[in-house]
């Protein structure tokens, strides 16, 4: 497991935490706020996570995808 101090390309944020936040609190955009994507978080907040559908799909994508990034473009750690 690479840590951000050893690998500057890795984020200090976890994709598992982001995915779970997005699944359970995605209607508020919490998973996106956690990763630093404030604009996307506000959009999800205003649309209630796309009536829950957008938030659920986004949360699943966080959990299964290996190329999700934070706001600085660094890969989320597992």
Secondary structure as UniProt FT lines:
FT   TURN            4..6
FT   TURN            8..9
FT   STRAND          10..14
FT   HELIX           15..25
FT   HELIX           26..28
FT   HELIX           30..35
FT   HELIX           38..46
FT   HELIX           48..51
FT   HELIX           53..64
FT   TURN            71..72
FT   STRAND          75..77
//
